[in-house]
Protein backbone atom coordinates (compact mmCIF):
# COMPACT_ATOMS: atom_id res chain seq x y z
CA UNK A 1 0.00 0.00 0.00
CA UNK A 2 2.68 2.48 1.02
CA UNK A 3 4.46 2.23 -2.30
CA UNK A 4 1.38 2.91 -4.32
CA UNK A 5 0.17 5.73 -2.12
CA UNK A 6 3.34 7.72 -2.54
CA UNK A 7 2.51 8.42 -6.17
CA UNK A 8 0.54 11.51 -5.31
CA UNK A 9 1.87 13.52 -8.18
CA UNK A 10 -0.48 11.70 -10.54
CA UNK A 11 -2.99 13.92 -12.15
CA UNK A 12 -6.01 11.72 -11.56
CA UNK A 13 -6.00 11.09 -7.83
CA UNK A 14 -9.29 9.20 -8.05
CA UNK A 15 -10.09 7.21 -11.12
CA UNK A 16 -13.23 5.12 -11.33
CA UNK A 17 -13.92 2.91 -14.32
CA UNK A 18 -17.10 1.01 -15.11
CA UNK A 19 -18.38 0.94 -11.54
CA UNK A 20 -21.57 -0.99 -10.80
CA UNK A 21 -23.09 -1.24 -7.36
CA UNK A 22 -26.02 -3.28 -6.08
CA UNK A 23 -27.96 -3.21 -2.83
CA UNK A 24 -29.19 -6.79 -2.90
CA UNK A 25 -30.92 -7.02 -6.27
CA UNK A 26 -31.37 -3.28 -6.71
CA UNK A 27 -28.72 -1.73 -8.91
CA UNK A 28 -27.83 1.70 -7.50
CA UNK A 29 -24.91 2.59 -9.77
CA UNK A 30 -24.65 1.71 -13.46
CA UNK A 31 -21.34 1.70 -15.22
CA UNK A 32 -19.92 4.87 -13.72
CA UNK A 33 -16.60 6.18 -15.02
CA UNK A 34 -15.43 9.35 -13.33
CA UNK A 35 -12.15 10.88 -12.19
CA UNK A 36 -11.11 13.50 -9.69
CA UNK A 37 -7.99 15.59 -10.25
CA UNK A 38 -5.49 16.35 -7.54
CA UNK A 39 -6.49 19.44 -5.58
CA UNK A 40 -9.82 20.10 -7.23
CA UNK A 41 -13.31 20.34 -5.80
CA UNK A 42 -15.60 17.92 -7.58
CA UNK A 43 -19.32 18.30 -6.94
CA UNK A 44 -21.78 15.43 -7.40
CA UNK A 45 -25.33 16.62 -8.03
CA UNK A 46 -28.57 14.90 -8.90
CA UNK A 47 -32.02 14.09 -7.52
CA UNK A 48 -32.44 12.09 -4.31
CA UNK A 49 -31.71 8.40 -4.70
CA UNK A 50 -29.67 8.94 -7.86
CA UNK A 51 -26.64 7.18 -6.42
CA UNK A 52 -24.37 10.13 -5.68
CA UNK A 53 -23.93 9.24 -2.00
CA UNK A 54 -23.44 5.57 -2.87
CA UNK A 55 -20.72 6.63 -5.29
CA UNK A 56 -19.07 8.83 -2.68
CA UNK A 57 -19.02 6.02 -0.16
CA UNK A 58 -17.34 3.59 -2.53
CA UNK A 59 -14.29 5.89 -2.53
CA UNK A 60 -13.37 5.03 1.07
CA UNK A 61 -15.27 1.73 1.12
CA UNK A 62 -17.81 2.85 3.70
CA UNK A 63 -20.36 0.85 1.70
CA UNK A 64 -18.66 -2.25 3.08
CA UNK A 65 -20.58 -1.66 6.30
CA UNK A 66 -23.82 -2.62 4.58
CA UNK A 67 -23.74 -6.41 4.24
CA UNK A 68 -25.87 -6.65 1.09
CA UNK A 69 -23.75 -4.32 -1.02
CA UNK A 70 -21.94 -5.70 -4.05
CA UNK A 71 -19.43 -3.64 -6.02
CA UNK A 72 -17.99 -4.34 -9.47
CA UNK A 73 -15.52 -2.25 -11.42
CA UNK A 74 -12.24 -0.53 -10.89
CA UNK A 75 -11.79 2.17 -8.24
CA UNK A 76 -8.25 3.54 -8.25
CA UNK A 77 -7.47 5.89 -5.39
CA UNK A 78 -3.97 7.31 -5.21
CA UNK A 79 -2.68 4.74 -7.64
CA UNK A 80 -4.19 1.72 -5.97
CA UNK A 81 -7.22 -0.42 -6.72
CA UNK A 82 -9.01 -0.14 -3.38
CA UNK A 83 -11.34 -3.08 -4.02
CA UNK A 84 -8.35 -5.32 -4.45
CA UNK A 85 -7.59 -7.88 -1.76
CA UNK A 86 -5.00 -6.81 0.76
CA UNK A 87 -6.01 -3.18 0.94
CA UNK A 88 -5.62 -1.82 4.44
CA UNK A 89 -8.97 -0.22 5.19
CA UNK A 90 -7.60 1.74 8.14
CA UNK A 91 -4.95 3.39 5.97
CA UNK A 92 -7.37 3.97 3.09
CA UNK A 93 -9.88 5.69 5.35
CA UNK A 94 -7.15 7.75 6.97
CA UNK A 95 -6.10 9.06 3.56
CA UNK A 96 -9.69 9.49 2.34
CA UNK A 97 -11.67 11.35 5.00
CA UNK A 98 -15.46 11.50 5.11
CA UNK A 99 -17.72 14.23 6.47
CA UNK A 100 -21.31 13.10 6.97
CA UNK A 101 -24.59 14.76 6.18
CA UNK A 102 -25.65 14.90 9.79
CA UNK A 103 -22.86 16.14 12.02
CA UNK A 104 -21.89 13.23 14.23
CA UNK A 105 -19.49 14.35 16.94
CA UNK A 106 -18.59 11.65 19.44
CA UNK A 107 -20.19 12.12 22.87
CA UNK A 108 -16.84 13.26 24.22
CA UNK A 109 -14.96 16.52 24.72
CA UNK A 110 -14.02 18.76 21.79
CA UNK A 111 -10.37 17.88 22.33
CA UNK A 112 -11.01 14.12 22.40
CA UNK A 113 -13.11 14.33 19.24
CA UNK A 114 -10.15 15.71 17.30
CA UNK A 115 -7.49 13.63 19.05
CA UNK A 116 -9.40 10.37 18.54
CA UNK A 117 -8.22 9.83 14.96
CA UNK A 118 -4.51 10.44 15.62
CA UNK A 119 -4.74 8.29 18.75
CA UNK A 120 -6.14 5.24 16.99
CA UNK A 121 -3.40 5.63 14.42
CA UNK A 122 -0.84 5.38 17.17
CA UNK A 123 -0.06 8.95 18.24
CA UNK A 124 0.34 8.98 22.02
CA UNK A 125 2.48 12.05 22.73
CA UNK A 126 0.46 14.75 24.42
CA UNK A 127 2.40 17.66 22.93
CA UNK A 128 2.01 16.24 19.43
CA UNK A 129 -1.73 15.73 19.98
CA UNK A 130 -2.10 19.28 21.33
CA UNK A 131 -0.52 20.57 18.14
CA UNK A 132 -2.73 18.47 15.88
CA UNK A 133 -5.87 19.55 17.74
CA UNK A 134 -5.04 23.23 17.42
CA UNK A 135 -3.96 22.99 13.81
CA UNK A 136 -7.03 20.99 12.78
CA UNK A 137 -9.41 23.34 14.56
CA UNK A 138 -7.70 26.35 12.97
CA UNK A 139 -8.04 24.81 9.52
CA UNK A 140 -11.71 24.17 10.12
CA UNK A 141 -12.04 27.79 11.27
CA UNK A 142 -13.28 26.74 14.68
CA UNK A 143 -10.26 27.38 16.92
CA UNK A 144 -11.17 30.92 17.96
CA UNK A 145 -14.66 29.82 18.99
CA UNK A 146 -13.67 26.81 21.09
CA UNK A 147 -10.08 27.33 22.25
CA UNK A 148 -11.21 28.17 25.80
CA UNK A 149 -13.45 25.14 26.20
CA UNK A 150 -11.62 22.26 24.59
CA UNK A 151 -12.58 19.97 27.46
CA UNK A 152 -16.28 20.79 27.15
CA UNK A 153 -18.59 18.26 25.49
CA UNK A 154 -18.77 18.50 21.72
CA UNK A 155 -22.52 17.97 21.96
CA UNK A 156 -22.83 21.46 23.44
CA UNK A 157 -21.76 23.10 20.17
CA UNK A 158 -24.24 24.52 17.67
CA UNK A 159 -25.12 22.51 14.56
CA UNK A 160 -22.78 24.49 12.33
CA UNK A 161 -19.96 24.28 14.85
CA UNK A 162 -20.50 20.53 15.20
CA UNK A 163 -20.17 20.11 11.46
CA UNK A 164 -16.96 22.14 11.39
CA UNK A 165 -15.74 20.02 14.30
CA UNK A 166 -16.38 16.94 12.17
CA UNK A 167 -14.38 18.50 9.35
CA UNK A 168 -11.56 19.27 11.80
CA UNK A 169 -11.77 15.69 13.04
CA UNK A 170 -11.38 14.40 9.50
CA UNK A 171 -8.43 16.76 8.88
CA UNK A 172 -6.68 15.61 12.07
CA UNK A 173 -5.57 12.33 10.50
CA UNK A 174 -3.95 14.26 7.61
CA UNK A 175 -6.04 12.97 4.72
CA UNK A 176 -5.28 13.66 1.07
CA UNK A 177 -8.86 13.42 -0.12
CA UNK A 178 -11.92 14.73 1.67
CA UNK A 179 -15.34 13.30 0.88
CA UNK A 180 -18.33 15.39 1.94
CA UNK A 181 -21.83 13.95 1.91
CA UNK A 182 -24.20 16.93 1.79
CA UNK A 183 -22.25 18.57 4.62
CA UNK A 184 -24.49 21.64 4.85
CA UNK A 185 -27.93 20.25 4.12
CA UNK A 186 -28.95 20.22 7.80
CA UNK A 187 -27.57 23.70 8.54
CA UNK A 188 -28.99 27.21 8.51
CA UNK A 189 -27.89 29.62 5.74
CA UNK A 190 -25.20 31.31 7.82
CA UNK A 191 -23.58 28.05 8.88
CA UNK A 192 -23.87 26.84 5.30
CA UNK A 193 -22.01 29.92 4.09
CA UNK A 194 -19.34 29.22 6.68
CA UNK A 195 -18.92 25.64 5.43
CA UNK A 196 -18.72 26.80 1.82
CA UNK A 197 -16.13 29.39 2.79
CA UNK A 198 -14.19 26.64 4.50
CA UNK A 199 -14.29 24.44 1.39
CA UNK A 200 -12.82 27.38 -0.51
CA UNK A 201 -9.99 27.59 2.02
CA UNK A 202 -9.25 23.87 1.80
CA UNK A 203 -9.35 23.76 -2.00
CA UNK A 204 -5.98 23.03 -3.52
CA UNK A 205 -4.60 21.54 -0.35
CA UNK A 206 -7.01 18.63 -0.40
CA UNK A 207 -8.90 16.98 -3.17
CA UNK A 208 -12.56 17.40 -2.24
CA UNK A 209 -15.49 15.40 -3.55
CA UNK A 210 -18.75 16.89 -2.34
CA UNK A 211 -22.28 15.57 -2.74
CA UNK A 212 -24.93 18.25 -2.71
CA UNK A 213 -28.52 18.62 -3.82
CA UNK A 214 -28.11 22.37 -3.69
CA UNK A 215 -27.13 23.43 -7.20
CA UNK A 216 -26.15 26.95 -6.20
CA UNK A 217 -23.80 25.40 -3.71
CA UNK A 218 -22.25 23.18 -6.36
CA UNK A 219 -21.87 26.21 -8.61
CA UNK A 220 -20.25 28.25 -5.85
CA UNK A 221 -17.75 25.77 -4.43
CA UNK A 222 -16.73 23.34 -7.16
CA UNK A 223 -14.30 23.28 -10.06
CA UNK A 224 -16.03 20.45 -11.84
CA UNK A 225 -19.50 18.98 -11.50
CA UNK A 226 -20.87 15.54 -12.25
CA UNK A 227 -24.60 15.06 -12.72
CA UNK A 228 -26.08 11.72 -11.65
CA UNK A 229 -29.54 10.45 -12.42
CA UNK A 230 -31.08 7.04 -11.68
CA UNK A 231 -27.72 5.51 -10.91
CA UNK A 232 -26.07 6.69 -14.11
CA UNK A 233 -23.58 9.45 -14.69
CA UNK A 234 -25.32 11.73 -17.18
CA UNK A 235 -22.81 14.48 -17.67
CA UNK A 236 -19.60 15.77 -16.21
CA UNK A 237 -17.78 18.97 -16.92
CA UNK A 238 -16.22 22.18 -15.68
CA UNK A 239 -18.79 23.64 -13.31
CA UNK A 240 -19.27 26.97 -15.04
CA UNK A 241 -19.79 25.26 -18.39
CA UNK A 242 -22.10 22.55 -17.07
CA UNK A 243 -24.35 25.10 -15.44
CA UNK A 244 -24.42 27.59 -18.30
CA UNK A 245 -24.25 25.30 -21.25
CA UNK A 246 -25.21 21.70 -20.45
CA UNK A 247 -24.80 19.26 -23.30
CA UNK A 248 -27.45 16.83 -22.14
CA UNK A 249 -31.15 17.58 -22.11
CA UNK A 250 -31.67 15.82 -18.77
CA UNK A 251 -28.97 17.97 -17.17
CA UNK A 252 -30.63 21.01 -18.66
CA UNK A 253 -33.96 20.01 -17.17
CA UNK A 254 -32.45 19.37 -13.76
CA UNK A 255 -30.44 22.54 -13.42
CA UNK A 256 -33.28 24.69 -14.64
CA UNK A 257 -35.48 23.09 -12.01
CA UNK A 258 -37.82 21.17 -14.27
CA UNK A 259 -37.46 18.03 -12.14
CA UNK A 260 -35.63 16.69 -9.09
CA UNK B 1 -49.69 9.34 48.90
CA UNK B 2 -49.24 12.77 47.39
CA UNK B 3 -47.75 11.17 44.30
CA UNK B 4 -50.87 9.01 44.00
CA UNK B 5 -53.01 12.12 43.97
CA UNK B 6 -50.78 13.77 41.38
CA UNK B 7 -50.99 10.76 39.13
CA UNK B 8 -54.76 10.73 39.56
CA UNK B 9 -54.88 14.42 38.62
CA UNK B 10 -52.72 13.81 35.60
CA UNK B 11 -55.05 11.06 34.50
CA UNK B 12 -58.21 13.05 35.06
CA UNK B 13 -56.84 16.04 33.14
CA UNK B 14 -57.17 14.78 29.58
CA UNK B 15 -60.56 13.22 30.31
CA UNK B 16 -61.94 16.62 31.26
CA UNK B 17 -60.42 18.32 28.26
CA UNK B 18 -61.67 15.74 25.78
CA UNK B 19 -65.20 15.64 27.10
CA UNK B 20 -67.68 18.01 25.50
CA UNK B 21 -69.04 20.23 28.29
CA UNK B 22 -72.77 19.67 27.69
CA UNK B 23 -73.58 15.99 27.47
CA UNK B 24 -71.74 12.83 28.42
CA UNK B 25 -70.71 11.05 25.26
CA UNK B 26 -70.27 7.31 25.19
CA UNK B 27 -66.56 7.82 24.77
CA UNK B 28 -66.25 9.76 28.02
CA UNK B 29 -68.12 7.03 29.93
CA UNK B 30 -65.68 4.52 28.55
CA UNK B 31 -62.79 6.69 29.56
CA UNK B 32 -64.07 7.06 33.10
CA UNK B 33 -64.48 3.30 33.44
CA UNK B 34 -60.98 2.82 32.08
CA UNK B 35 -59.62 5.45 34.44
CA UNK B 36 -61.28 3.85 37.46
CA UNK B 37 -60.07 0.39 36.46
CA UNK B 38 -56.52 1.62 36.01
CA UNK B 39 -56.58 3.48 39.32
CA UNK B 40 -57.94 0.47 41.20
CA UNK B 41 -55.23 -1.74 39.69
CA UNK B 42 -52.61 0.76 40.69
CA UNK B 43 -53.93 1.08 44.24
CA UNK B 44 -54.09 -2.71 44.60
CA UNK B 45 -50.41 -2.96 43.69
CA UNK B 46 -49.40 -0.15 45.99
CA UNK B 47 -51.67 -1.45 48.74
CA UNK B 48 -50.10 -4.88 48.63
CA UNK B 49 -46.65 -3.37 48.88
CA UNK B 50 -47.62 -1.08 51.75
CA UNK B 51 -49.33 -3.87 53.70
CA UNK B 52 -46.31 -6.10 53.19
CA UNK B 53 -43.80 -3.53 54.33
CA UNK B 54 -45.89 -2.42 57.33
CA UNK B 55 -46.41 -6.03 58.37
CA UNK B 56 -42.71 -6.80 58.01
CA UNK B 57 -41.64 -3.77 59.98
CA UNK B 58 -44.13 -4.55 62.75
CA UNK B 59 -43.14 -8.21 62.92
CA UNK B 60 -39.46 -7.42 62.95
CA UNK B 61 -39.83 -4.57 65.44
CA UNK B 62 -37.21 -4.87 68.13
CA UNK B 63 -35.20 -7.39 66.11
CA UNK B 64 -33.40 -4.89 63.91
CA UNK B 65 -30.62 -4.24 66.36
CA UNK B 66 -26.88 -4.03 65.88
CA UNK B 67 -26.64 -7.42 67.55
CA UNK B 68 -28.98 -8.89 64.91
CA UNK B 69 -26.96 -7.40 62.06
CA UNK B 70 -23.60 -8.48 63.48
CA UNK B 71 -24.63 -11.81 65.04
CA UNK B 72 -24.13 -15.31 63.67
CA UNK B 73 -26.43 -18.34 63.61
CA UNK B 74 -27.74 -19.59 66.93
CA UNK B 75 -30.27 -22.07 68.19
CA UNK B 76 -31.79 -19.26 70.24
CA UNK B 77 -33.80 -16.90 68.11
CA UNK B 78 -32.95 -13.77 70.06
CA UNK B 79 -29.23 -14.44 69.73
CA UNK B 80 -29.24 -15.34 66.04
CA UNK B 81 -28.00 -12.77 63.55
CA UNK B 82 -27.67 -12.28 59.84
CA UNK B 83 -23.96 -11.46 59.49
CA UNK B 84 -23.01 -14.77 57.78
CA UNK B 85 -25.97 -14.34 55.42
CA UNK B 86 -25.00 -10.76 54.55
CA UNK B 87 -21.37 -11.78 54.02
CA UNK B 88 -22.45 -14.78 51.94
CA UNK B 89 -24.69 -12.60 49.81
CA UNK B 90 -21.81 -10.20 49.19
CA UNK B 91 -19.47 -13.08 48.31
CA UNK B 92 -21.88 -14.83 45.96
CA UNK B 93 -22.92 -11.58 44.28
CA UNK B 94 -19.34 -10.43 43.79
CA UNK B 95 -18.20 -13.72 42.30
CA UNK B 96 -21.24 -13.92 40.05
CA UNK B 97 -20.80 -10.37 38.76
CA UNK B 98 -17.06 -10.66 38.22
CA UNK B 99 -17.74 -13.64 35.98
CA UNK B 100 -21.03 -12.76 34.31
CA UNK B 101 -20.40 -9.08 33.53
CA UNK B 102 -17.38 -9.45 31.20
CA UNK B 103 -18.82 -12.58 29.59
CA UNK B 104 -22.29 -11.07 29.23
CA UNK B 105 -21.08 -7.77 27.78
CA UNK B 106 -18.64 -9.64 25.55
CA UNK B 107 -21.44 -11.83 24.22
CA UNK B 108 -23.62 -8.77 23.66
CA UNK B 109 -20.81 -7.06 21.72
CA UNK B 110 -20.39 -10.17 19.59
CA UNK B 111 -24.10 -10.40 18.83
CA UNK B 112 -24.55 -6.69 18.10
CA UNK B 113 -21.34 -5.78 16.32
CA UNK B 114 -20.03 -8.93 14.70
CA UNK B 115 -22.92 -11.19 13.77
CA UNK B 116 -25.73 -8.78 13.21
CA UNK B 117 -28.74 -10.05 11.31
CA UNK B 118 -27.32 -13.41 10.37
CA UNK B 119 -29.38 -16.56 10.76
CA UNK B 120 -27.05 -17.62 13.56
CA UNK B 121 -27.73 -14.36 15.38
CA UNK B 122 -31.47 -15.00 15.28
CA UNK B 123 -31.12 -18.51 16.64
CA UNK B 124 -28.83 -17.27 19.42
CA UNK B 125 -31.26 -14.49 20.22
CA UNK B 126 -34.10 -16.95 20.74
CA UNK B 127 -31.87 -19.24 22.77
CA UNK B 128 -30.83 -16.43 25.09
CA UNK B 129 -34.37 -15.15 25.52
CA UNK B 130 -35.40 -18.69 26.44
CA UNK B 131 -32.50 -19.04 28.86
CA UNK B 132 -33.63 -15.85 30.58
CA UNK B 133 -36.99 -17.53 31.16
CA UNK B 134 -35.66 -20.81 32.50
CA UNK B 135 -36.65 -21.29 36.17
CA UNK B 136 -33.74 -20.53 38.44
CA UNK B 137 -33.97 -23.91 40.17
CA UNK B 138 -32.85 -25.53 36.91
CA UNK B 139 -29.67 -23.47 37.01
CA UNK B 140 -29.26 -24.66 40.61
CA UNK B 141 -29.35 -28.27 39.46
CA UNK B 142 -26.87 -27.51 36.68
CA UNK B 143 -24.64 -25.84 39.26
CA UNK B 144 -24.94 -28.78 41.64
CA UNK B 145 -23.90 -31.20 38.95
CA UNK B 146 -21.32 -29.06 37.19
CA UNK B 147 -19.58 -27.06 39.91
CA UNK B 148 -20.24 -28.96 43.16
CA UNK B 149 -19.68 -32.48 41.85
CA UNK B 150 -17.93 -32.44 38.46
CA UNK B 151 -15.51 -29.58 39.17
CA UNK B 152 -15.25 -30.67 42.78
CA UNK B 153 -15.77 -27.20 44.24
CA UNK B 154 -18.14 -28.62 46.88
CA UNK B 155 -21.00 -26.67 48.43
CA UNK B 156 -18.78 -23.63 48.54
CA UNK B 157 -19.25 -19.94 47.99
CA UNK B 158 -17.43 -20.42 44.67
CA UNK B 159 -20.02 -22.92 43.43
CA UNK B 160 -22.75 -20.53 44.59
CA UNK B 161 -21.21 -17.59 42.74
CA UNK B 162 -20.67 -19.56 39.55
CA UNK B 163 -24.23 -20.85 39.60
CA UNK B 164 -25.59 -17.36 40.13
CA UNK B 165 -23.42 -16.15 37.22
CA UNK B 166 -25.32 -18.64 35.03
CA UNK B 167 -28.63 -17.36 36.38
CA UNK B 168 -27.96 -13.71 35.50
CA UNK B 169 -25.97 -14.18 32.31
CA UNK B 170 -29.01 -14.13 29.96
CA UNK B 171 -30.36 -11.03 31.69
CA UNK B 172 -27.04 -9.22 31.39
CA UNK B 173 -26.69 -10.17 27.73
CA UNK B 174 -30.20 -8.91 26.93
CA UNK B 175 -29.79 -5.60 28.75
CA UNK B 176 -26.27 -5.03 27.38
CA UNK B 177 -27.44 -5.68 23.82
CA UNK B 178 -30.16 -3.09 24.30
CA UNK B 179 -27.59 -0.60 25.61
CA UNK B 180 -25.19 -1.25 22.73
CA UNK B 181 -27.98 -1.06 20.17
CA UNK B 182 -29.02 2.35 21.49
CA UNK B 183 -25.66 3.88 20.53
CA UNK B 184 -26.33 5.85 17.32
CA UNK B 185 -25.07 4.40 14.06
CA UNK B 186 -23.57 7.82 13.33
CA UNK B 187 -21.04 7.36 16.11
CA UNK B 188 -19.88 4.01 14.72
CA UNK B 189 -19.63 5.34 11.17
CA UNK B 190 -17.76 8.44 12.33
CA UNK B 191 -15.19 6.27 14.03
CA UNK B 192 -14.83 3.80 11.15
CA UNK B 193 -14.53 6.66 8.64
CA UNK B 194 -11.42 7.83 10.50
CA UNK B 195 -9.83 4.46 9.88
CA UNK B 196 -10.64 2.86 13.24
CA UNK B 197 -11.12 -0.90 13.27
CA UNK B 198 -14.35 -2.44 14.51
CA UNK B 199 -12.58 -3.37 17.73
CA UNK B 200 -11.29 0.17 18.30
CA UNK B 201 -14.73 1.54 17.52
CA UNK B 202 -16.40 -0.77 20.02
CA UNK B 203 -13.83 -0.17 22.71
CA UNK B 204 -13.39 3.60 22.40
CA UNK B 205 -16.81 4.72 21.21
CA UNK B 206 -19.61 2.20 21.56
CA UNK B 207 -18.92 0.84 25.04
CA UNK B 208 -18.31 4.26 26.66
CA UNK B 209 -21.49 5.59 25.05
CA UNK B 210 -23.40 2.50 26.23
CA UNK B 211 -22.00 2.66 29.75
CA UNK B 212 -25.12 3.94 31.56
CA UNK B 213 -27.17 1.12 30.03
CA UNK B 214 -24.49 -1.44 30.83
CA UNK B 215 -24.37 -0.27 34.45
CA UNK B 216 -28.14 -0.46 34.69
CA UNK B 217 -27.94 -4.04 33.48
CA UNK B 218 -25.27 -4.81 36.03
CA UNK B 219 -27.34 -3.45 38.88
CA UNK B 220 -30.45 -5.31 37.73
CA UNK B 221 -28.27 -8.42 37.69
CA UNK B 222 -27.09 -7.77 41.23
CA UNK B 223 -30.69 -7.31 42.39
CA UNK B 224 -31.68 -10.58 40.76
CA UNK B 225 -28.85 -12.44 42.49
CA UNK B 226 -29.52 -10.93 45.88
CA UNK B 227 -33.16 -11.96 45.84
CA UNK B 228 -32.69 -15.45 44.43
CA UNK B 229 -32.89 -18.47 46.77
CA UNK B 230 -33.91 -21.44 44.66
CA UNK B 231 -30.65 -22.22 42.84
CA UNK B 232 -28.65 -22.06 46.04
CA UNK B 233 -31.14 -24.33 47.81
CA UNK B 234 -30.66 -26.86 45.03
CA UNK B 235 -26.95 -26.41 45.42
CA UNK B 236 -27.21 -27.19 49.12
CA UNK B 237 -26.14 -23.97 50.79
CA UNK B 238 -25.87 -24.51 54.54
CA UNK B 239 -28.00 -22.44 56.85
CA UNK B 240 -26.34 -22.78 60.21
CA UNK B 241 -23.11 -20.80 60.14
CA UNK B 242 -21.16 -19.39 63.02
CA UNK B 243 -18.70 -17.47 60.90
CA UNK B 244 -18.53 -15.58 57.65
CA UNK B 245 -16.90 -17.13 54.54
CA UNK B 246 -13.12 -16.77 54.63
CA UNK B 247 -12.29 -17.98 51.14
CA UNK B 248 -13.66 -19.33 47.89
CA UNK B 249 -14.04 -22.83 49.35
CA UNK B 250 -15.95 -21.74 52.48
CA UNK B 251 -19.48 -22.90 53.15
CA UNK B 252 -21.98 -20.09 52.90
CA UNK B 253 -25.54 -18.92 53.26
CA UNK B 254 -27.34 -15.90 51.82
CA UNK B 255 -30.14 -13.65 53.02
CA UNK B 256 -33.00 -15.32 51.10
CA UNK B 257 -31.85 -18.75 52.25
CA UNK B 258 -31.61 -17.57 55.83
CA UNK B 259 -35.15 -16.22 55.52
CA UNK B 260 -36.37 -19.50 54.06
CA UNK B 261 -34.73 -21.44 56.86
CA UNK B 262 -36.05 -19.28 59.66
CA UNK B 263 -39.58 -19.25 58.31
CA UNK B 264 -39.69 -23.02 58.18
CA UNK B 265 -38.95 -23.30 61.89
CA UNK B 266 -41.82 -23.81 64.33
CA UNK B 267 -40.79 -21.12 66.85
CA UNK B 268 -42.50 -17.76 66.30
CA UNK B 269 -39.38 -15.88 67.42
CA UNK B 270 -37.55 -17.14 64.36
CA UNK B 271 -40.34 -15.82 62.15
CA UNK B 272 -39.61 -12.38 63.58
CA UNK B 273 -35.97 -12.91 62.68
CA UNK B 274 -37.04 -13.79 59.13
CA UNK B 275 -39.03 -10.55 58.91
CA UNK B 276 -35.94 -8.66 60.06
CA UNK B 277 -33.78 -10.33 57.43
CA UNK B 278 -36.34 -9.47 54.75
CA UNK B 279 -36.27 -5.83 55.80
CA UNK B 280 -32.47 -5.86 55.47
CA UNK B 281 -32.80 -7.48 52.04
CA UNK B 282 -35.41 -4.96 50.89
CA UNK B 283 -33.26 -2.06 51.99
CA UNK B 284 -30.28 -3.33 50.00
CA UNK B 285 -32.49 -3.82 46.91
CA UNK B 286 -34.05 -0.40 47.35
CA UNK B 287 -30.66 1.31 47.43
CA UNK B 288 -29.39 -0.61 44.39
CA UNK B 289 -32.52 0.03 42.33
CA UNK B 290 -32.30 3.69 43.25
CA UNK B 291 -28.72 3.74 42.00
CA UNK B 292 -29.82 2.14 38.73
CA UNK B 293 -32.47 4.83 38.20
CA UNK B 294 -30.00 7.64 38.94
CA UNK B 295 -27.42 6.21 36.53
CA UNK B 296 -29.96 5.78 33.77
CA UNK B 297 -31.32 9.30 34.24
CA UNK B 298 -27.82 10.74 34.09
CA UNK B 299 -27.10 8.78 30.93
CA UNK B 300 -30.25 10.06 29.26
CA UNK B 301 -29.45 13.64 30.14
CA UNK B 302 -25.99 13.34 28.66
CA UNK B 303 -27.14 11.61 25.49
Boltz contact constraints between the chains, C-beta under 6 A:
constraints:
  - contact:
      token1: [A, 90]
      token2: [B, 195]
      max_distance: 6.0
  - contact:
      token1: [A, 93]
      token2: [B, 193]
      max_distance: 6.0
  - contact:
      token1: [A, 93]
      token2: [B, 195]
      max_distance: 6.0
  - contact:
      token1: [A, 94]
      token2: [B, 195]
      max_distance: 6.0
  - contact:
      token1: [A, 98]
      token2: [B, 193]
      max_distance: 6.0
  - contact:
      token1: [A, 104]
      token2: [B, 186]
      max_distance: 6.0
  - contact:
      token1: [A, 104]
      token2: [B, 190]
      max_distance: 6.0
  - contact:
      token1: [A, 106]
      token2: [B, 187]
      max_distance: 6.0
  - contact:
      token1: [A, 106]
      token2: [B, 205]
      max_distance: 6.0
  - contact:
      token1: [A, 107]
      token2: [B, 209]
      max_distance: 6.0
  - contact:
      token1: [A, 117]
      token2: [B, 194]
      max_distance: 6.0
  - contact:
      token1: [A, 120]
      token2: [B, 196]
      max_distance: 6.0
  - contact:
      token1: [A, 120]
      token2: [B, 200]
      max_distance: 6.0
  - contact:
      token1: [A, 173]
      token2: [B, 194]
      max_distance: 6.0
